[in-house]
């Protein structure tokens, strides 16, 4: 009863009825106010952190911009001093550019490599890019083009060694050169495609066969195996000039191409043997490699000296034939003359293609391929060229006689 009376007295008290809701509402208000204050503090802290991060990023960007400005200023200073150094007294030089990859080509030696791109349509190569250029993304879209430009270094120049040897220092690049098409006539080096240039950098166009992963498969190539590639650029429709003017020796060269290329039956059988055994690295059918051989030899890959020597040999053989037909001699003398004529026959030339060593002669503007064998120099110490890894798995017999006998036996079995 007492507790009931107490509550009854409270209810009857008007002051209590008035203050109680105010007290409850003030408690609720203070509770939510504390929550809002905590949120405000956290937002202020977050904003302060973001402000500090933004200031840090701005400072970092300013430092980077300042660093780039300093680097550009230093580079400009070096380049300008290099330009102004007309007497080559400055030891500083522009920056070097590392290759993005090294070409693996069917042409392992300078001899036999086409002098221009797309002349030998079946000349094949592949370019595997370094991982540093992120080939998965950097090659994206290149397969939509049919051709590309290759910027490369003439790394096998014969005068390169002189620039690094103290006992035989370089005397400078020759200002006039003799292009093969001019047969010994000299012109200014900048009017030619000679590899011997002040800066041995070359530009070549090639056909894109396909792009797979980090590798570009090319054809119509004119570069030697192991060539360092500095850059790859797509060949655009804007790269073709409609009205082009060239000197007469370019359009109608003094040294014409050969009239015909003949591959003897024995050489064809030897070539077919390598195709059937799948020993070749770049060719899997006979027609492609036969076409490549014919295209190479049609352009007359002989040097000026060898071309002149073959002309002299042709003249001597013709004189010997005329002499033998106009004079009457004994049988022994005739036999001796025929033997001498056979010994003084046309000079034998060679060039390498894929793993093959192709031997031929040129007589009366007709090239005759008489022998095609596996090139034994690949695995010998006499090879001055360092072949690419594509040739590393090539099992070559260093014994030439055994090599020839195996090919001959196989051809003989096929004939039987």
GUKE-210665 format. One line per 10 residues: for each residue x, y, z of C-alpha. Coordinates in nm, 3 decimals. Layout:
<gumars>
X,Y,Z ~ ...
</gumars>
This chain:
<gumars>
0.000,0.000,0.000 ~ 0.285,0.232,0.075 ~ 0.442,0.184,-0.269 ~ 0.108,0.245,-0.433 ~ 0.066,0.560,-0.239 ~ 0.415,0.668,-0.341 ~ 0.346,0.629,-0.712 ~ 0.011,0.793,-0.668 ~ 0.176,1.090,-0.505 ~ 0.430,1.112,-0.790
0.160,1.107,-1.053 ~ -0.031,1.369,-0.868 ~ 0.285,1.580,-0.863 ~ 0.268,1.803,-1.170 ~ 0.636,1.893,-1.158 ~ 0.736,1.532,-1.200 ~ 0.506,1.490,-1.494 ~ 0.662,1.789,-1.662 ~ 1.030,1.715,-1.596 ~ 1.031,1.343,-1.674
0.979,1.372,-2.054 ~ 1.235,1.649,-2.067 ~ 1.486,1.434,-1.886 ~ 1.427,1.137,-2.114 ~ 1.445,1.347,-2.431 ~ 1.764,1.516,-2.310 ~ 1.922,1.178,-2.249 ~ 1.824,1.060,-2.597 ~ 1.948,1.384,-2.751 ~ 2.281,1.364,-2.568
2.322,1.004,-2.685 ~ 2.269,1.087,-3.052 ~ 2.476,1.402,-3.014 ~ 2.769,1.196,-2.891 ~ 2.730,0.962,-3.189 ~ 2.724,1.257,-3.430 ~ 3.029,1.409,-3.264 ~ 3.217,1.081,-3.299 ~ 3.125,1.062,-3.667 ~ 3.234,1.421,-3.717
3.565,1.348,-3.552 ~ 3.619,1.040,-3.769 ~ 3.526,1.239,-4.081 ~ 3.765,1.515,-3.980 ~ 4.041,1.260,-3.927 ~ 3.965,1.102,-4.264 ~ 3.961,1.439,-4.438 ~ 4.286,1.532,-4.271 ~ 4.447,1.208,-4.383 ~ 4.320,1.256,-4.738
4.450,1.611,-4.733 ~ 4.789,1.492,-4.615 ~ 4.795,1.219,-4.880 ~ 4.699,1.470,-5.147 ~ 4.973,1.706,-5.035 ~ 5.217,1.415,-5.036 ~ 5.114,1.315,-5.390 ~ 5.143,1.674,-5.508 ~ 5.487,1.699,-5.355 ~ 5.584,1.369,-5.514
5.455,1.483,-5.855 ~ 5.646,1.808,-5.821 ~ 5.963,1.617,-5.737 ~ 5.909,1.384,-6.033 ~ 5.840,1.678,-6.262 ~ 6.149,1.850,-6.132 ~ 6.349,1.530,-6.187 ~ 6.220,1.496,-6.543 ~ 6.298,1.860,-6.608 ~ 6.651,1.812,-6.480
6.694,1.495,-6.688 ~ 6.558,1.665,-7.000 ~ 6.781,1.965,-6.938 ~ 7.085,1.738,-6.896 ~ 6.994,1.534,-7.204 ~ 6.946,1.853,-7.405 ~ 7.283,1.977,-7.283 ~ 7.456,1.654,-7.387 ~ 7.280,1.643,-7.725 ~ 7.349,2.009,-7.794
7.713,1.970,-7.698 ~ 7.725,1.664,-7.922 ~ 7.581,1.867,-8.210 ~ 7.821,2.154,-8.151 ~ 8.121,1.923,-8.123 ~ 8.232,1.946,-8.484 ~ 8.581,1.814,-8.409 ~ 8.460,1.508,-8.211 ~ 8.638,1.613,-7.893 ~ 8.345,1.541,-7.664
8.350,1.201,-7.495 ~ 7.979,1.215,-7.410 ~ 7.727,1.064,-7.649 ~ 7.350,1.023,-7.683 ~ 7.191,0.733,-7.492 ~ 7.212,0.376,-7.618 ~ 6.894,0.192,-7.711 ~ 6.881,-0.176,-7.611 ~ 6.728,-0.421,-7.862 ~ 6.373,-0.541,-7.803
6.468,-0.880,-7.946 ~ 6.704,-1.068,-8.177 ~ 6.587,-1.196,-8.515 ~ 6.601,-1.568,-8.592 ~ 6.644,-1.585,-8.969 ~ 6.687,-1.848,-9.238 ~ 6.988,-1.647,-9.361 ~ 7.281,-1.737,-9.136 ~ 7.554,-1.553,-9.328 ~ 7.590,-1.223,-9.510
7.660,-1.405,-9.836 ~ 7.326,-1.496,-9.991 ~ 7.118,-1.262,-9.778 ~ 6.895,-1.044,-10.002 ~ 7.002,-0.682,-10.040 ~ 6.645,-0.550,-10.009 ~ 6.331,-0.657,-9.828 ~ 6.046,-0.840,-10.007 ~ 6.271,-0.934,-10.302 ~ 6.295,-1.292,-10.178
5.933,-1.353,-10.081 ~ 6.005,-1.692,-9.921 ~ 6.285,-1.568,-9.696 ~ 6.154,-1.648,-9.348 ~ 6.232,-1.534,-8.995 ~ 6.079,-1.495,-8.652 ~ 6.121,-1.228,-8.386 ~ 6.066,-1.314,-8.020 ~ 6.035,-1.000,-7.809 ~ 6.193,-0.960,-7.468
5.970,-0.980,-7.162 ~ 6.078,-0.628,-7.064 ~ 5.857,-0.481,-7.340 ~ 5.551,-0.679,-7.221 ~ 5.489,-0.846,-7.560 ~ 5.146,-0.983,-7.465 ~ 5.007,-0.629,-7.466 ~ 5.259,-0.444,-7.685 ~ 5.192,-0.676,-7.982 ~ 4.815,-0.644,-7.955
4.670,-0.525,-8.287 ~ 4.986,-0.581,-8.495 ~ 4.831,-0.886,-8.665 ~ 4.578,-0.650,-8.828 ~ 4.858,-0.520,-9.055 ~ 5.004,-0.707,-9.352 ~ 5.358,-0.562,-9.328 ~ 5.582,-0.391,-9.075 ~ 5.901,-0.188,-9.053 ~ 6.200,-0.331,-8.869
6.456,-0.089,-8.727 ~ 6.777,-0.280,-8.662 ~ 7.154,-0.261,-8.615 ~ 7.409,-0.376,-8.874 ~ 7.588,-0.588,-8.614 ~ 7.800,-0.787,-8.862 ~ 7.971,-0.494,-9.034 ~ 8.328,-0.583,-9.122 ~ 8.449,-0.239,-9.009 ~ 8.288,-0.265,-8.665
8.592,-0.438,-8.516 ~ 8.819,-0.149,-8.603 ~ 8.619,0.086,-8.385 ~ 8.706,-0.119,-8.075 ~ 9.064,-0.221,-8.157 ~ 9.356,-0.005,-8.054 ~ 9.608,-0.178,-8.282 ~ 9.394,-0.115,-8.593 ~ 9.189,0.198,-8.526 ~ 8.909,0.296,-8.760
8.986,0.558,-9.021 ~ 8.621,0.666,-9.042 ~ 8.333,0.558,-9.261 ~ 8.401,0.593,-9.632 ~ 8.201,0.874,-9.790 ~ 8.166,0.691,-10.122 ~ 8.074,0.328,-10.171 ~ 8.027,0.091,-10.464 ~ 7.677,-0.064,-10.464 ~ 7.660,-0.416,-10.613
7.420,-0.298,-10.884 ~ 7.673,-0.043,-11.014 ~ 7.943,-0.306,-11.072 ~ 8.222,-0.109,-10.904 ~ 8.107,0.250,-10.972 ~ 8.110,0.460,-10.653 ~ 7.843,0.699,-10.527 ~ 7.782,0.883,-10.199 ~ 7.696,0.653,-9.910 ~ 7.377,0.844,-9.823
7.240,0.775,-10.171 ~ 7.268,0.400,-10.109 ~ 7.152,0.135,-9.862 ~ 7.506,0.038,-9.765 ~ 7.538,-0.108,-9.413 ~ 7.864,0.082,-9.359 ~ 7.724,0.408,-9.225 ~ 7.826,0.661,-8.956 ~ 7.550,0.513,-8.739 ~ 7.496,0.149,-8.847
7.117,0.156,-8.818 ~ 6.900,-0.007,-9.083 ~ 6.536,0.003,-9.187 ~ 6.367,-0.293,-9.354 ~ 6.012,-0.386,-9.449 ~ 5.880,-0.740,-9.401 ~ 5.554,-0.928,-9.440 ~ 5.373,-1.032,-9.122 ~ 5.266,-1.395,-9.156 ~ 5.124,-1.425,-8.805
5.165,-1.310,-8.445 ~ 5.160,-1.579,-8.178 ~ 5.215,-1.481,-7.814 ~ 5.546,-1.295,-7.791 ~ 5.665,-1.395,-8.140 ~ 5.621,-1.233,-8.483 ~ 5.653,-1.466,-8.783 ~ 5.787,-1.281,-9.088 ~ 5.862,-1.342,-9.455 ~ 6.024,-1.142,-9.734
6.307,-1.081,-9.490 ~ 6.651,-0.947,-9.584 ~ 6.825,-0.966,-9.245 ~ 7.088,-1.203,-9.117 ~ 7.028,-1.440,-8.826 ~ 7.091,-1.275,-8.488 ~ 7.020,-0.917,-8.602 ~ 6.939,-0.691,-8.303 ~ 6.597,-0.530,-8.355 ~ 6.548,-0.186,-8.201
6.183,-0.131,-8.291 ~ 5.886,-0.266,-8.487 ~ 5.646,-0.026,-8.658 ~ 5.337,-0.113,-8.865 ~ 5.353,-0.040,-9.237 ~ 5.078,0.214,-9.304 ~ 4.906,0.306,-9.629 ~ 5.057,0.651,-9.580 ~ 5.408,0.502,-9.610 ~ 5.356,0.446,-9.983
5.456,0.742,-10.199 ~ 5.278,0.767,-10.535 ~ 5.527,0.973,-10.736 ~ 5.872,0.833,-10.661 ~ 6.186,0.940,-10.846 ~ 6.493,0.714,-10.837 ~ 6.820,0.726,-11.029 ~ 6.844,0.508,-11.337 ~ 7.088,0.263,-11.177 ~ 6.819,0.173,-10.922
6.534,0.118,-11.168 ~ 6.753,-0.025,-11.447 ~ 7.070,-0.151,-11.276 ~ 7.398,-0.182,-11.463 ~ 7.424,-0.537,-11.331 ~ 7.107,-0.712,-11.449 ~ 6.957,-1.014,-11.273 ~ 7.050,-1.359,-11.398 ~ 6.856,-1.498,-11.692 ~ 6.776,-1.834,-11.538
6.836,-2.060,-11.238 ~ 6.868,-2.434,-11.294 ~ 6.861,-2.686,-11.010 ~ 7.006,-3.017,-11.121 ~ 6.813,-3.336,-11.053 ~ 7.067,-3.461,-10.800 ~ 7.039,-3.133,-10.607 ~ 6.658,-3.154,-10.620 ~ 6.670,-3.503,-10.472 ~ 6.905,-3.384,-10.198
6.670,-3.096,-10.118 ~ 6.367,-3.325,-10.118 ~ 6.547,-3.551,-9.872 ~ 6.584,-3.271,-9.615 ~ 6.220,-3.168,-9.659 ~ 6.092,-3.524,-9.618 ~ 6.305,-3.580,-9.307 ~ 6.174,-3.251,-9.159 ~ 6.526,-3.132,-9.079 ~ 6.473,-2.774,-9.191
6.394,-2.509,-8.931 ~ 6.191,-2.266,-9.141 ~ 6.052,-2.476,-9.427 ~ 5.811,-2.769,-9.422 ~ 5.740,-2.801,-9.794 ~ 5.957,-2.834,-10.102 ~ 5.803,-2.559,-10.316 ~ 5.875,-2.281,-10.065 ~ 6.244,-2.354,-10.024 ~ 6.294,-2.419,-10.396
6.129,-2.084,-10.473 ~ 6.350,-1.918,-10.213 ~ 6.668,-2.060,-10.371 ~ 6.560,-1.945,-10.717 ~ 6.468,-1.595,-10.594 ~ 6.803,-1.559,-10.414 ~ 7.014,-1.666,-10.711 ~ 6.812,-1.466,-10.965 ~ 6.932,-1.144,-10.797 ~ 7.296,-1.248,-10.859
7.446,-1.262,-10.510 ~ 7.805,-1.267,-10.637 ~ 8.040,-0.989,-10.536 ~ 8.191,-0.755,-10.795 ~ 8.522,-0.942,-10.781 ~ 8.362,-1.284,-10.829 ~ 8.140,-1.154,-11.106 ~ 8.441,-1.021,-11.297 ~ 8.630,-1.344,-11.235 ~ 8.341,-1.545,-11.380
8.337,-1.321,-11.688 ~ 8.708,-1.385,-11.743 ~ 8.651,-1.758,-11.698 ~ 8.367,-1.753,-11.952 ~ 8.591,-1.574,-12.201 ~ 8.874,-1.824,-12.150 ~ 8.640,-2.120,-12.193 ~ 8.501,-1.967,-12.510 ~ 8.851,-1.905,-12.646 ~ 8.952,-2.263,-12.565
8.647,-2.397,-12.747 ~ 8.718,-2.180,-13.050 ~ 9.083,-2.288,-13.050 ~ 8.996,-2.657,-13.021 ~ 8.743,-2.636,-13.303 ~ 8.978,-2.449,-13.542 ~ 9.293,-2.658,-13.494 ~ 9.361,-3.026,-13.558 ~ 9.559,-3.198,-13.287 ~ 9.633,-3.550,-13.184
9.401,-3.750,-12.962 ~ 9.629,-3.712,-12.661 ~ 9.643,-3.336,-12.702 ~ 9.265,-3.325,-12.733 ~ 9.224,-3.527,-12.414 ~ 9.468,-3.298,-12.233 ~ 9.279,-2.992,-12.359 ~ 8.945,-3.133,-12.242 ~ 9.096,-3.216,-11.904 ~ 9.238,-2.863,-11.876
8.901,-2.720,-11.977 ~ 8.729,-2.925,-11.709 ~ 8.976,-2.805,-11.447 ~ 8.929,-2.445,-11.559 ~ 8.549,-2.470,-11.546 ~ 8.325,-2.204,-11.393 ~ 8.407,-2.107,-11.036 ~ 8.202,-2.281,-10.768 ~ 8.011,-2.052,-10.531 ~ 7.810,-2.121,-10.218
7.561,-1.968,-9.976 ~ 7.376,-2.092,-9.669 ~ 7.000,-2.117,-9.627 ~ 6.842,-2.258,-9.314 ~ 7.070,-2.552,-9.224 ~ 7.176,-2.607,-9.585 ~ 7.494,-2.533,-9.775 ~ 7.399,-2.465,-10.138 ~ 7.667,-2.478,-10.407 ~ 7.624,-2.337,-10.755
7.803,-2.204,-11.061 ~ 7.722,-1.915,-11.294 ~ 7.794,-1.940,-11.664 ~ 7.655,-1.715,-11.937 ~ 7.413,-1.548,-11.691 ~ 7.268,-1.885,-11.588 ~ 7.307,-2.015,-11.232 ~ 7.326,-2.392,-11.188 ~ 7.276,-2.549,-10.845 ~ 7.469,-2.875,-10.844
7.485,-2.969,-10.474 ~ 7.274,-2.915,-10.159 ~ 7.410,-3.059,-9.836 ~ 7.369,-3.007,-9.465 ~ 7.603,-2.730,-9.353 ~ 7.864,-2.893,-9.132 ~ 8.002,-2.558,-9.019 ~ 7.710,-2.508,-8.778 ~ 7.867,-2.731,-8.512 ~ 8.230,-2.660,-8.591
8.477,-2.407,-8.453 ~ 8.513,-2.253,-8.798 ~ 8.169,-2.093,-8.780 ~ 8.225,-1.718,-8.735 ~ 7.851,-1.659,-8.695 ~ 7.674,-1.737,-8.369 ~ 7.351,-1.907,-8.475 ~ 7.024,-1.854,-8.290 ~ 6.874,-2.108,-8.054 ~ 6.653,-2.236,-8.334
6.961,-2.409,-8.476 ~ 7.087,-2.544,-8.141 ~ 6.894,-2.872,-8.167 ~ 7.032,-2.939,-8.511 ~ 7.225,-3.266,-8.515 ~ 7.485,-3.206,-8.783 ~ 7.742,-3.464,-8.881 ~ 8.079,-3.294,-8.887 ~ 8.221,-3.559,-9.115 ~ 8.147,-3.441,-9.467
8.208,-3.776,-9.628 ~ 7.965,-3.952,-9.395 ~ 7.713,-3.676,-9.451 ~ 7.738,-3.706,-9.828 ~ 7.720,-4.084,-9.818 ~ 7.403,-4.080,-9.606 ~ 7.228,-3.845,-9.846 ~ 7.348,-4.046,-10.146 ~ 7.235,-4.376,-9.991 ~ 6.893,-4.232,-9.910
6.853,-4.096,-10.263 ~ 6.964,-4.430,-10.406 ~ 6.710,-4.618,-10.193 ~ 6.435,-4.383,-10.306 ~ 6.529,-4.444,-10.669 ~ 6.515,-4.820,-10.615
</gumars>
